[in-house]
């Protein structure tokens, strides 16, 4: 299933400068704790366990996690990849101390050549915002291959619709977000996430907290399930 650029644009259009100004409070503060039942500190801790000093962040949001994470070395190469120029601008400013490399691109489309690859990549709260289902949107993992060194660590988090506990407030807000095309996760399940990751990567690990699946895996192109 292919999606037009218009559909991808619709999914990220909500991230205006005004929305980004309240994102940390509403999403990372209120929604994560009270609705999705996965506190932001859990996602940050998960990211810290997967970081290298040669890191790419995809779907950068406001740069909250990159601003607070603990890189394992003082010399950091940091890449920012996103379709939304507002998110790229806000995040680049927030983590300017790392002199980040900025890439504006649609992750569901082939990426430009990358001569210097990365050793880790994070995708926090990206999958549930992309159009389609997990089978189609997981093409992003294939697009990323040419940007990753062998042994690279892939980590991230996503809000699921099936296979995870969802309270009444979570079900209502998720339905509203899907109707507004802010989310596209009606068919996203824990089983399908597991399937998409294990078909591409090794050492797959998934941890569910509330409605959120935290995932981690290794990119080993010579392994049989990556062929």
KETORGU-591400 format. One line per field, with one value per residue: residue number from 1; z, y, x of N, C-alpha, C in turn; residue in one letter. Coordinates in Angstrom, 3 decimals. Atoms other than C-alpha are relative to their C-alpha. Layout:
N
n: NUM / ...
n_zz: Z / ...
n_yy: Y / ...
n_xx: X / ...
ca_zz: Z / ...
ca_yy: Y / ...
ca_xx: X / ...
c_zz: Z / ...
c_yy: Y / ...
c_xx: X / ...
res: A / ...
***
This chain:
227
n: 1 / 2 / 3 / 4 / 5 / 6 / 7 / 8 / 9 / 10 / 11 / 12 / 13 / 14 / 15 / 16 / 17 / 18 / 19 / 20 / 21 / 22 / 23 / 24 / 25 / 26 / 27 / 28 / 29 / 30 / 31 / 32 / 33 / 34 / 35 / 36 / 37 / 38 / 39 / 40 / 41 / 42 / 43 / 44 / 45 / 46 / 47 / 48 / 49 / 50 / 51 / 52 / 53 / 54 / 55 / 56 / 57 / 58 / 59 / 60 / 61 / 62 / 63 / 64 / 65 / 66 / 67 / 68 / 69 / 70 / 71 / 72 / 73 / 74 / 75 / 76 / 77 / 78 / 79 / 80 / 81 / 82 / 83 / 84 / 85 / 86 / 87 / 88 / 89 / 90 / 91 / 92 / 93 / 94 / 95 / 96 / 97 / 98 / 99 / 100 / 101 / 102 / 103 / 104 / 105 / 106 / 107 / 108 / 109 / 110 / 111 / 112 / 113 / 114 / 115 / 116 / 117 / 118 / 119 / 120 / 121 / 122 / 123 / 124 / 125 / 126 / 127 / 128 / 129 / 130 / 131 / 132 / 133 / 134 / 135 / 136 / 137 / 138 / 139 / 140 / 141 / 142 / 143 / 144 / 145 / 146 / 147 / 148 / 149 / 150 / 151 / 152 / 153 / 154 / 155 / 156 / 157 / 158 / 159 / 160 / 161 / 162 / 163 / 164 / 165 / 166 / 167 / 168 / 169 / 170 / 171 / 172 / 173 / 174 / 175 / 176 / 177 / 178 / 179 / 180 / 181 / 182 / 183 / 184 / 185 / 186 / 187 / 188 / 189 / 190 / 191 / 192 / 193 / 194 / 195 / 196 / 197 / 198 / 199 / 200 / 201 / 202 / 203 / 204 / 205 / 206 / 207 / 208 / 209 / 210 / 211 / 212 / 213 / 214 / 215 / 216 / 217 / 218 / 219 / 220 / 221 / 222 / 223 / 224 / 225 / 226 / 227
n_zz: 0.000 / 0.086 / -0.459 / 0.669 / -0.882 / -0.662 / -1.193 / -0.979 / -0.446 / -0.901 / -1.299 / -0.762 / 0.094 / -1.307 / -0.756 / 0.270 / -1.060 / -1.158 / -0.621 / -0.591 / -1.225 / -1.116 / 0.169 / -1.166 / -1.111 / 0.259 / 0.362 / -0.864 / -1.390 / -0.364 / 0.715 / -0.320 / -1.375 / -0.378 / 1.030 / 0.588 / -1.167 / 0.125 / -0.331 / 0.921 / -0.517 / 0.450 / 1.384 / -0.056 / -0.515 / 1.086 / 0.988 / -0.540 / 0.060 / 1.401 / 0.658 / 0.276 / 0.258 / 1.440 / -0.147 / 0.861 / -0.550 / 1.086 / -0.585 / -1.111 / -0.966 / -0.511 / -0.453 / -1.460 / -0.424 / 0.361 / -0.906 / -1.338 / 0.009 / -0.419 / 0.995 / -0.670 / 0.272 / 0.085 / 1.409 / 0.528 / 1.329 / -0.123 / 1.181 / -0.198 / 1.240 / -0.165 / 1.131 / -0.441 / -0.235 / -1.325 / -0.964 / 0.218 / -0.481 / -1.454 / -0.583 / 0.293 / -0.920 / -1.367 / -0.179 / 0.825 / -0.556 / 0.710 / 1.425 / 0.685 / 1.445 / 0.195 / 1.221 / 0.175 / 0.939 / -0.285 / -0.376 / 0.744 / 1.353 / -0.008 / -0.548 / 0.781 / -0.375 / -1.231 / 0.070 / -1.358 / -0.618 / -1.434 / -0.834 / -0.715 / 0.505 / -0.861 / 0.647 / -1.084 / 0.327 / 1.436 / 0.739 / -0.103 / 0.748 / 1.437 / 0.632 / 0.308 / -1.123 / -0.320 / 1.114 / 1.027 / -0.512 / -0.397 / 1.077 / -0.473 / -0.462 / 1.204 / 0.501 / -0.888 / 0.066 / 0.630 / -0.899 / -1.230 / -0.009 / -0.556 / -1.449 / -0.514 / -0.909 / 0.324 / -1.173 / 0.143 / -0.743 / 0.786 / -0.664 / 0.731 / -0.108 / -0.377 / -0.686 / -1.170 / -0.787 / 0.324 / -0.824 / 0.697 / 0.512 / 1.094 / 1.153 / 0.541 / 0.613 / 1.171 / 1.042 / 0.463 / 0.756 / 1.278 / 0.837 / 0.428 / 0.710 / -0.817 / -0.111 / 0.940 / -0.674 / -0.236 / 0.277 / -0.577 / -1.107 / -0.573 / 0.786 / 1.294 / -0.263 / -0.223 / 1.273 / 0.894 / -0.507 / 0.057 / 1.395 / 0.500 / -0.953 / -1.013 / -1.395 / -0.158 / -1.356 / -0.107 / -1.347 / 0.026 / -1.185 / 0.388 / 1.428 / 0.733 / 0.198 / 0.136 / 0.763 / 0.242 / 0.844 / 0.599 / 1.447 / 0.397 / 1.378 / 0.403 / -0.671 / 0.929 / 0.013 / 0.625 / 1.417
n_yy: -1.190 / -1.221 / -1.182 / -1.214 / -0.978 / -0.758 / 0.733 / -0.150 / -1.385 / -0.154 / 0.575 / -0.811 / -1.412 / -0.500 / -0.490 / -1.410 / -0.612 / -0.161 / 1.306 / 0.409 / -0.771 / 0.640 / 1.454 / 0.626 / -0.002 / 0.815 / 1.390 / 0.631 / -0.176 / 0.451 / 1.190 / 1.195 / 0.448 / 0.216 / 0.640 / 1.166 / 0.762 / 0.275 / -1.269 / -0.400 / 0.441 / 1.376 / -0.074 / -0.554 / 1.052 / 0.981 / -0.605 / -0.042 / 1.345 / 0.364 / -1.079 / -0.068 / -1.374 / -0.205 / 0.287 / -0.625 / -0.035 / -0.112 / -0.470 / -0.613 / -0.667 / -1.262 / 0.218 / 0.193 / 1.142 / -0.255 / -1.034 / 0.555 / 1.329 / 0.090 / 0.646 / 0.701 / -0.662 / -1.453 / -0.354 / 0.578 / -0.301 / 0.130 / -0.299 / -0.231 / 0.263 / -0.230 / -0.672 / -1.272 / -0.988 / -0.604 / 0.909 / -0.035 / -1.281 / -0.048 / 0.967 / -0.434 / -1.089 / 0.525 / 0.818 / -0.647 / 0.302 / 1.156 / -0.358 / 1.130 / 0.059 / -0.099 / 0.633 / -0.078 / 1.061 / 0.885 / 1.277 / 1.078 / -0.025 / 0.254 / -1.087 / -0.332 / 0.731 / -0.426 / 0.537 / 0.319 / 0.634 / -0.164 / 1.204 / 0.173 / -0.831 / 0.015 / -0.364 / -0.112 / -0.496 / -0.242 / 0.999 / -0.175 / -1.194 / 0.222 / 0.567 / 1.424 / 0.924 / 0.288 / 0.712 / -0.962 / -1.068 / 0.556 / -0.211 / -0.949 / 0.757 / 0.338 / -1.227 / -0.383 / 0.929 / -0.592 / -1.029 / 0.649 / 0.912 / 1.319 / 0.002 / -1.189 / 0.234 / -0.699 / -0.045 / -0.950 / 0.195 / -0.294 / 0.246 / 1.059 / 0.076 / 1.359 / 0.799 / -0.746 / -0.503 / -1.356 / -0.479 / -0.730 / -1.265 / 0.333 / 0.406 / -1.181 / -0.920 / 0.667 / -0.075 / -1.394 / -0.259 / 0.712 / -0.716 / -1.248 / 0.394 / -0.260 / 1.387 / 0.999 / 1.241 / 0.849 / 1.394 / 0.286 / 0.944 / 0.468 / 1.155 / -0.443 / -0.679 / 1.070 / 0.672 / -0.882 / -0.156 / 1.256 / 0.348 / -0.848 / -0.234 / 1.006 / -0.473 / -0.845 / -0.095 / -0.897 / -0.150 / -0.738 / -0.767 / -0.626 / 0.169 / -0.259 / 1.065 / -0.410 / 1.065 / -0.093 / 1.099 / -0.212 / 0.151 / 0.880 / 0.321 / 1.355 / 0.981 / 0.604 / -0.669 / -1.302 / 0.197
n_xx: 0.849 / -0.778 / 0.703 / -0.436 / -0.623 / 1.066 / 0.408 / -1.082 / 0.034 / 1.152 / -0.319 / -0.941 / 0.372 / 0.433 / -1.147 / -0.273 / -0.800 / 0.872 / 0.168 / -1.277 / -0.221 / 0.709 / -0.150 / -0.623 / 0.962 / 1.175 / -0.300 / -1.001 / 0.385 / 1.350 / 0.492 / -0.780 / 0.246 / 1.396 / 0.828 / -0.689 / -0.487 / -1.431 / -0.627 / -1.061 / -1.294 / -0.221 / -0.467 / -1.350 / -0.883 / -0.141 / -0.888 / -1.357 / -0.564 / -0.217 / -0.724 / -1.424 / -0.425 / 0.192 / 1.430 / 1.005 / 1.350 / 0.977 / 1.241 / -0.728 / 0.878 / -0.552 / -1.366 / 0.009 / -0.818 / -1.394 / -0.483 / -0.153 / -0.607 / -1.401 / -0.840 / -1.103 / -1.275 / 0.173 / -0.034 / 1.237 / 0.523 / 1.446 / 0.792 / 1.433 / 0.723 / 1.425 / 0.631 / 0.557 / -1.053 / 0.155 / -0.621 / -1.450 / -0.513 / 0.090 / -0.933 / -1.371 / -0.307 / -0.057 / -1.209 / -1.027 / -1.319 / -0.539 / -0.130 / 0.638 / 0.219 / 1.446 / 0.478 / 1.451 / 0.346 / 1.132 / -0.601 / 0.652 / -0.541 / -1.450 / -0.798 / -1.192 / -1.202 / -0.657 / -1.360 / -0.438 / 1.159 / 0.201 / -0.101 / 1.270 / 1.091 / 1.187 / 1.265 / 0.964 / 1.340 / 0.054 / 0.765 / 1.453 / 0.392 / -0.170 / 1.196 / 0.002 / -0.084 / -1.395 / -0.615 / -0.418 / -0.857 / -1.295 / -0.970 / -1.007 / -1.162 / -0.759 / -0.607 / -1.095 / -1.131 / -1.179 / -0.536 / -0.448 / -1.136 / 0.312 / 0.010 / 0.680 / 1.121 / 1.247 / 0.871 / 1.086 / 1.238 / 1.195 / 1.272 / 0.700 / 1.465 / 0.398 / -0.998 / -0.471 / 1.136 / 0.444 / 1.095 / 1.055 / -0.525 / -0.921 / 0.796 / 0.676 / -0.957 / -0.564 / 1.023 / 0.020 / -1.228 / 0.083 / 0.963 / -0.631 / -1.219 / -1.190 / -0.470 / 0.501 / -0.423 / 1.165 / -0.335 / -1.315 / 0.101 / -1.252 / -0.462 / -0.519 / -1.266 / -0.974 / -0.237 / -0.752 / -1.365 / -0.756 / -0.255 / -1.087 / -1.074 / -0.304 / 0.021 / 1.182 / 0.538 / 1.150 / 0.540 / 1.267 / 0.397 / 1.255 / 0.307 / -1.235 / -0.989 / -1.396 / -0.647 / -1.429 / -0.475 / -1.314 / -0.071 / -1.074 / 0.380 / -0.387 / 0.864 / 0.966 / 1.305 / -0.154 / -0.261
ca_zz: 0.000 / -1.008 / 0.506 / -1.209 / 0.170 / 0.963 / 3.429 / 5.103 / 5.254 / 6.886 / 9.679 / 10.635 / 9.854 / 13.431 / 14.601 / 14.089 / 16.106 / 18.368 / 18.968 / 19.616 / 22.285 / 24.383 / 23.259 / 26.229 / 28.714 / 27.013 / 25.531 / 27.674 / 30.875 / 31.008 / 28.308 / 29.009 / 32.743 / 32.903 / 29.581 / 27.956 / 31.411 / 30.428 / 32.147 / 30.041 / 32.316 / 31.244 / 27.597 / 28.429 / 30.437 / 27.526 / 25.126 / 27.394 / 27.340 / 23.529 / 22.779 / 21.059 / 20.403 / 16.685 / 16.821 / 14.495 / 15.804 / 13.471 / 14.142 / 16.414 / 18.064 / 20.270 / 21.056 / 24.659 / 24.877 / 23.059 / 25.394 / 28.470 / 27.376 / 28.435 / 25.527 / 26.359 / 25.106 / 25.232 / 21.494 / 19.876 / 16.264 / 16.167 / 13.150 / 13.070 / 10.453 / 10.094 / 7.444 / 9.517 / 9.344 / 12.581 / 14.537 / 12.957 / 13.766 / 17.363 / 18.050 / 16.316 / 18.465 / 21.644 / 21.058 / 19.277 / 21.611 / 19.533 / 16.180 / 14.772 / 11.150 / 9.826 / 7.269 / 6.083 / 4.448 / 4.312 / 6.141 / 4.080 / 0.888 / -0.170 / 1.694 / 0.071 / 0.110 / 3.474 / 3.272 / 7.040 / 8.729 / 12.258 / 15.128 / 16.774 / 15.800 / 17.867 / 16.756 / 19.605 / 19.053 / 15.293 / 14.140 / 15.443 / 13.541 / 10.156 / 7.655 / 7.074 / 9.268 / 10.810 / 7.809 / 5.408 / 7.662 / 8.728 / 5.346 / 7.240 / 8.773 / 5.266 / 4.253 / 7.231 / 6.346 / 4.135 / 6.993 / 9.628 / 10.377 / 11.013 / 14.664 / 14.971 / 17.731 / 16.796 / 19.643 / 20.067 / 21.440 / 19.945 / 21.171 / 20.187 / 19.649 / 20.207 / 22.500 / 25.223 / 28.086 / 27.162 / 29.685 / 28.795 / 28.423 / 26.219 / 23.976 / 23.596 / 22.894 / 20.503 / 18.568 / 18.364 / 17.198 / 14.520 / 13.257 / 13.014 / 11.323 / 14.140 / 14.819 / 12.386 / 14.700 / 14.518 / 13.158 / 15.137 / 17.428 / 19.694 / 17.685 / 14.411 / 15.887 / 17.098 / 13.677 / 11.747 / 14.000 / 14.139 / 10.352 / 10.004 / 13.136 / 15.795 / 19.592 / 19.491 / 22.848 / 23.525 / 26.830 / 27.300 / 29.762 / 29.588 / 25.930 / 24.947 / 23.471 / 24.010 / 21.483 / 20.868 / 18.270 / 16.496 / 12.802 / 11.607 / 7.797 / 7.617 / 9.913 / 8.180 / 9.233 / 7.679 / 4.247
ca_yy: 0.000 / 3.361 / 6.687 / 10.019 / 12.867 / 14.621 / 11.867 / 12.089 / 15.859 / 15.594 / 13.462 / 15.943 / 19.195 / 19.436 / 20.223 / 23.962 / 26.322 / 26.969 / 23.264 / 22.629 / 25.339 / 23.271 / 19.787 / 19.056 / 20.025 / 18.304 / 15.188 / 14.504 / 15.831 / 15.262 / 12.678 / 10.303 / 10.196 / 10.359 / 8.956 / 6.677 / 5.571 / 5.605 / 8.367 / 10.275 / 9.287 / 5.660 / 6.585 / 8.666 / 5.811 / 3.424 / 5.828 / 6.206 / 2.436 / 2.462 / 5.552 / 5.800 / 8.928 / 8.566 / 8.897 / 9.673 / 10.797 / 10.363 / 12.230 / 14.756 / 16.433 / 19.255 / 17.700 / 17.019 / 13.603 / 14.650 / 17.628 / 15.397 / 12.145 / 10.958 / 10.290 / 7.842 / 10.220 / 13.967 / 14.056 / 13.534 / 13.277 / 13.869 / 13.696 / 15.016 / 13.643 / 14.867 / 16.041 / 18.974 / 22.102 / 23.472 / 20.405 / 20.455 / 24.116 / 23.798 / 20.708 / 22.013 / 25.123 / 23.120 / 20.841 / 23.345 / 22.412 / 19.239 / 21.086 / 18.624 / 17.551 / 18.381 / 16.250 / 17.195 / 14.105 / 11.798 / 8.632 / 6.562 / 7.458 / 6.483 / 8.558 / 10.422 / 8.816 / 8.957 / 8.573 / 8.529 / 6.096 / 6.033 / 3.562 / 4.146 / 5.544 / 6.508 / 6.787 / 8.068 / 8.544 / 8.391 / 5.146 / 5.941 / 9.263 / 7.769 / 6.868 / 3.263 / 0.201 / -1.237 / -3.470 / -0.523 / 2.095 / -0.278 / 0.414 / 3.167 / 0.490 / -0.540 / 3.073 / 3.487 / 0.557 / 2.603 / 5.074 / 2.489 / 0.753 / -3.003 / -3.597 / -0.317 / -0.119 / 0.794 / 1.988 / 3.827 / 4.038 / 3.997 / 4.132 / 0.971 / 0.309 / -3.447 / -5.844 / -3.235 / -2.008 / 1.059 / 2.894 / 4.838 / 8.161 / 6.509 / 4.928 / 8.221 / 10.348 / 7.766 / 7.699 / 11.503 / 11.665 / 9.055 / 10.953 / 14.114 / 12.211 / 13.178 / 9.445 / 6.582 / 3.591 / 1.960 / -1.226 / -1.060 / -4.058 / -5.435 / -8.671 / -6.811 / -4.603 / -7.707 / -9.323 / -6.315 / -5.937 / -9.613 / -9.907 / -7.277 / -7.240 / -9.365 / -9.070 / -7.620 / -6.458 / -4.930 / -3.612 / -2.478 / 0.273 / 1.362 / 1.917 / 2.416 / -0.162 / 0.537 / -1.355 / -2.062 / -4.166 / -4.573 / -4.139 / -7.059 / -7.221 / -10.623 / -12.301 / -14.563 / -12.572 / -9.412 / -10.917
ca_xx: 0.000 / 1.463 / 0.566 / 0.701 / 2.737 / -0.562 / -1.478 / 1.910 / 1.648 / -1.787 / -0.390 / 2.297 / 0.485 / -0.812 / 2.706 / 2.494 / 4.651 / 1.667 / 1.083 / 4.761 / 4.713 / 2.281 / 3.365 / 5.607 / 2.912 / -0.034 / 1.555 / 4.616 / 3.120 / -0.629 / -1.407 / 1.458 / 0.772 / -3.013 / -4.268 / -1.688 / -0.442 / 3.225 / 5.140 / 7.614 / 10.483 / 9.964 / 10.464 / 13.529 / 15.027 / 14.411 / 16.110 / 19.128 / 19.616 / 19.847 / 21.916 / 25.256 / 27.299 / 26.489 / 22.727 / 19.808 / 16.424 / 13.437 / 10.208 / 11.858 / 8.855 / 10.152 / 13.529 / 12.504 / 14.178 / 17.343 / 17.652 / 17.474 / 19.079 / 22.532 / 24.843 / 27.660 / 30.366 / 30.919 / 31.601 / 28.213 / 27.144 / 23.401 / 21.102 / 17.524 / 15.144 / 11.565 / 9.125 / 7.900 / 10.100 / 8.632 / 9.717 / 13.155 / 13.620 / 12.445 / 14.538 / 17.663 / 17.494 / 16.932 / 19.920 / 22.128 / 24.986 / 25.389 / 25.466 / 22.911 / 22.697 / 19.230 / 17.401 / 13.911 / 12.445 / 9.422 / 10.443 / 7.969 / 9.817 / 13.359 / 15.908 / 18.792 / 22.226 / 23.977 / 27.745 / 28.276 / 25.939 / 24.586 / 25.049 / 21.664 / 18.289 / 15.253 / 11.620 / 9.514 / 5.767 / 6.229 / 4.604 / 1.129 / 1.155 / 2.040 / -0.722 / -1.720 / -1.310 / 1.829 / 2.424 / 2.569 / 4.129 / 6.925 / 8.500 / 10.276 / 12.514 / 13.546 / 14.174 / 16.493 / 18.756 / 21.059 / 21.582 / 22.573 / 25.838 / 25.742 / 24.895 / 23.005 / 20.404 / 16.837 / 14.642 / 11.409 / 7.908 / 4.443 / 0.860 / -1.021 / -4.704 / -4.810 / -3.006 / -2.446 / -4.647 / -6.702 / -8.808 / -11.939 / -10.115 / -7.475 / -10.106 / -11.966 / -8.901 / -7.490 / -10.768 / -10.790 / -7.170 / -7.799 / -10.841 / -8.733 / -5.861 / -3.518 / -3.161 / -3.461 / -3.243 / -6.685 / -5.093 / -1.834 / -1.457 / 1.231 / 1.405 / 1.905 / 4.608 / 6.412 / 6.045 / 7.371 / 10.383 / 11.358 / 11.112 / 13.851 / 15.965 / 17.602 / 17.495 / 13.985 / 12.680 / 9.265 / 7.976 / 4.384 / 3.520 / -0.105 / -1.049 / 2.582 / 4.942 / 8.626 / 10.725 / 14.379 / 16.208 / 19.538 / 20.231 / 22.339 / 22.149 / 23.852 / 21.305 / 18.776 / 15.708 / 17.165 / 17.676
c_zz: 0.000 / 0.439 / -0.666 / 0.997 / 0.742 / 1.294 / 1.092 / 0.570 / 0.990 / 1.400 / 0.844 / 0.028 / 1.339 / 0.767 / -0.461 / 1.131 / 1.270 / 0.737 / 0.692 / 1.316 / 1.214 / -0.010 / 1.263 / 1.166 / -0.242 / -0.246 / 1.018 / 1.477 / 0.332 / -0.662 / 0.369 / 1.382 / 0.236 / -1.017 / -0.563 / 1.076 / -0.166 / 0.224 / -0.890 / 0.471 / -0.402 / -1.428 / -0.046 / 0.492 / -1.079 / -1.079 / 0.483 / -0.077 / -1.412 / -0.755 / -0.324 / -0.244 / -1.484 / -0.300 / -0.970 / 0.696 / -1.129 / 0.597 / 1.286 / 1.033 / 0.393 / 0.422 / 1.492 / 0.432 / -0.300 / 0.924 / 1.374 / 0.056 / 0.382 / -1.048 / 0.680 / -0.208 / -0.133 / -1.441 / -0.697 / -1.451 / 0.051 / -1.301 / 0.359 / -1.332 / 0.245 / -1.267 / 0.351 / 0.308 / 1.368 / 1.075 / -0.131 / 0.562 / 1.526 / 0.648 / -0.230 / 0.937 / 1.414 / 0.257 / -0.821 / 0.511 / -0.679 / -1.483 / -0.886 / -1.513 / -0.222 / -1.358 / -0.044 / -1.082 / 0.503 / 0.239 / -0.723 / -1.461 / 0.057 / 0.463 / -0.908 / 0.483 / 1.267 / 0.042 / 1.366 / 0.784 / 1.512 / 0.730 / 0.858 / -0.586 / 0.944 / -0.764 / 1.080 / -0.452 / -1.468 / -0.695 / 0.050 / -0.725 / -1.513 / -0.603 / -0.257 / 1.244 / 0.226 / -1.116 / -1.042 / 0.544 / 0.432 / -1.121 / 0.432 / 0.490 / -1.180 / -0.571 / 0.816 / -0.177 / -0.537 / 0.858 / 1.271 / -0.217 / 0.502 / 1.526 / 0.620 / 0.857 / -0.432 / 1.258 / -0.220 / 0.870 / -0.912 / 0.804 / -0.849 / 0.278 / 0.527 / 0.666 / 1.210 / 0.786 / -0.348 / 0.872 / -0.822 / -0.616 / -1.169 / -1.256 / -0.658 / -0.710 / -1.259 / -1.178 / -0.594 / -0.861 / -1.353 / -0.955 / -0.584 / -0.787 / 0.715 / 0.273 / -1.210 / 0.545 / 0.280 / -0.193 / 0.555 / 1.232 / 0.488 / -0.806 / -1.324 / 0.161 / 0.206 / -1.318 / -0.930 / 0.452 / -0.151 / -1.434 / -0.571 / 0.880 / 0.904 / 1.379 / 0.254 / 1.435 / 0.003 / 1.438 / -0.073 / 1.340 / -0.391 / -1.453 / -0.866 / -0.080 / -0.183 / -0.713 / -0.219 / -0.835 / -0.560 / -1.499 / -0.353 / -1.398 / -0.462 / 0.644 / -0.952 / -0.064 / -0.519 / -1.507 / -0.830
c_yy: 1.240 / 1.190 / 1.232 / 0.940 / 0.812 / -0.692 / 0.111 / 1.409 / 0.216 / -0.494 / 0.849 / 1.478 / 0.597 / 0.647 / 1.395 / 0.553 / 0.179 / -1.318 / -0.448 / 0.728 / -0.611 / -1.519 / -0.663 / -0.093 / -0.983 / -1.468 / -0.661 / 0.142 / -0.654 / -1.325 / -1.260 / -0.537 / -0.432 / -0.784 / -1.248 / -0.874 / -0.478 / 1.316 / 0.257 / -0.479 / -1.445 / -0.031 / 0.534 / -1.045 / -1.041 / 0.525 / -0.020 / -1.361 / -0.403 / 0.987 / -0.346 / 1.464 / 0.354 / -0.331 / 0.804 / -0.057 / 0.284 / 0.333 / 0.740 / 0.705 / 1.365 / -0.130 / -0.247 / -1.107 / 0.238 / 1.037 / -0.572 / -1.340 / 0.073 / -0.755 / -0.616 / 0.644 / 1.495 / 0.501 / -0.713 / 0.427 / -0.289 / 0.412 / 0.149 / -0.186 / 0.144 / 0.662 / 1.419 / 1.015 / 0.667 / -0.855 / 0.012 / 1.278 / 0.057 / -0.920 / 0.410 / 1.123 / -0.524 / -0.794 / 0.563 / -0.284 / -1.186 / 0.290 / -1.080 / 0.141 / -0.080 / -0.573 / 0.115 / -1.002 / -0.768 / -1.394 / -1.186 / -0.057 / -0.284 / 1.226 / 0.318 / -0.797 / 0.595 / -0.642 / -0.419 / -0.522 / 0.153 / -1.339 / -0.231 / 0.952 / -0.126 / 0.520 / 0.055 / 0.681 / 0.390 / -0.948 / 0.258 / 1.254 / -0.183 / -0.627 / -1.490 / -0.866 / -0.350 / -0.749 / 0.977 / 1.042 / -0.515 / 0.026 / 0.995 / -0.721 / -0.400 / 1.236 / 0.375 / -0.856 / 0.654 / 1.101 / -0.601 / -0.869 / -1.365 / 0.029 / 1.200 / -0.387 / 0.857 / -0.008 / 1.015 / -0.331 / 0.349 / -0.349 / -0.979 / 0.022 / -1.353 / -0.733 / 0.677 / 0.491 / 1.441 / 0.358 / 0.797 / 1.296 / -0.242 / -0.376 / 1.212 / 0.934 / -0.611 / 0.063 / 1.404 / 0.311 / -0.701 / 0.686 / 1.273 / -0.249 / 0.453 / -1.327 / -0.783 / -1.366 / -0.965 / -1.476 / -0.391 / -0.897 / -0.400 / -1.167 / 0.443 / 0.758 / -1.016 / -0.664 / 0.842 / 0.160 / -1.281 / -0.439 / 0.762 / 0.012 / -1.202 / 0.649 / 0.947 / -0.073 / 1.003 / -0.007 / 0.866 / 0.680 / 0.787 / -0.312 / 0.030 / -1.240 / 0.644 / -1.135 / 0.292 / -1.199 / 0.364 / -0.254 / -0.802 / -0.528 / -1.397 / -1.075 / -0.436 / 0.766 / 1.427 / -0.117 / 0.236
c_xx: 0.885 / -0.841 / 0.578 / 0.651 / -1.054 / -0.439 / 1.051 / 0.015 / -1.136 / 0.319 / 0.924 / -0.366 / -0.412 / 1.142 / 0.415 / 0.863 / -0.826 / -0.183 / 1.291 / 0.271 / -0.694 / 0.175 / 0.563 / -0.972 / -1.134 / 0.332 / 0.918 / -0.328 / -1.327 / -0.375 / 0.772 / -0.331 / -1.445 / -0.818 / 0.665 / 0.628 / 1.444 / 0.733 / 1.214 / 1.364 / 0.302 / 0.544 / 1.429 / 1.003 / 0.265 / 0.955 / 1.444 / 0.695 / 0.404 / 0.884 / 1.446 / 0.339 / -0.075 / -1.452 / -0.863 / -1.345 / -0.978 / -1.364 / 0.325 / -0.877 / 0.534 / 1.456 / 0.124 / 0.963 / 1.478 / 0.629 / 0.334 / 0.729 / 1.481 / 0.797 / 1.220 / 1.368 / -0.264 / 0.025 / -1.145 / -0.214 / -1.490 / -0.671 / -1.462 / -0.700 / -1.494 / -0.525 / -0.415 / 1.110 / -0.095 / 0.665 / 1.512 / 0.607 / 0.026 / 1.026 / 1.447 / 0.433 / 0.206 / 1.277 / 1.158 / 1.407 / 0.664 / 0.259 / -0.625 / -0.040 / -1.509 / -0.382 / -1.518 / -0.393 / -1.208 / 0.556 / -0.640 / 0.450 / 1.501 / 0.781 / 1.186 / 1.207 / 0.617 / 1.383 / 0.527 / -1.199 / -0.014 / 0.050 / -1.239 / -1.013 / -1.188 / -1.206 / -1.074 / -1.289 / -0.104 / -0.966 / -1.498 / -0.496 / 0.088 / -1.248 / 0.144 / -0.036 / 1.468 / 0.714 / 0.533 / 0.970 / 1.371 / 1.024 / 1.083 / 1.248 / 0.888 / 0.698 / 1.237 / 1.255 / 1.262 / 0.631 / 0.611 / 1.220 / -0.446 / 0.131 / -0.682 / -1.205 / -1.183 / -0.866 / -1.104 / -1.190 / -1.162 / -1.237 / -0.798 / -1.494 / -0.445 / 1.160 / 0.607 / -1.219 / -0.325 / -1.185 / -1.000 / 0.531 / 0.951 / -0.780 / -0.663 / 0.973 / 0.612 / -0.987 / -0.042 / 1.225 / -0.006 / -0.976 / 0.603 / 1.287 / 1.269 / 0.693 / -0.492 / 0.416 / -1.148 / 0.314 / 1.372 / -0.152 / 1.384 / 0.566 / 0.609 / 1.313 / 1.118 / 0.379 / 0.866 / 1.446 / 0.819 / 0.278 / 1.195 / 1.241 / 0.240 / -0.110 / -1.169 / -0.516 / -1.138 / -0.501 / -1.241 / -0.226 / -1.245 / -0.328 / 1.254 / 0.879 / 1.363 / 0.715 / 1.473 / 0.424 / 1.371 / -0.069 / 1.249 / -0.303 / 0.381 / -0.856 / -1.098 / -1.301 / 0.104 / 0.219 / -1.258
res: X / X / X / X / X / X / X / X / X / X / X / X / X / X / X / X / X / X / X / X / X / X / X / X / X / X / X / X / X / X / X / X / X / X / X / X / X / X / X / X / X / X / X / X / X / X / X / X / X / X / X / X / X / X / X / X / X / X / X / X / X / X / X / X / X / X / X / X / X / X / X / X / X / X / X / X / X / X / X / X / X / X / X / X / X / X / X / X / X / X / X / X / X / X / X / X / X / X / X / X / X / X / X / X / X / X / X / X / X / X / X / X / X / X / X / X / X / X / X / X / X / X / X / X / X / X / X / X / X / X / X / X / X / X / X / X / X / X / X / X / X / X / X / X / X / X / X / X / X / X / X / X / X / X / X / X / X / X / X / X / X / X / X / X / X / X / X / X / X / X / X / X / X / X / X / X / X / X / X / X / X / X / X / X / X / X / X / X / X / X / X / X / X / X / X / X / X / X / X / X / X / X / X / X / X / X / X / X / X / X / X / X / X / X / X / X / X / X / X / X / X / X / X / X / X / X / X
***
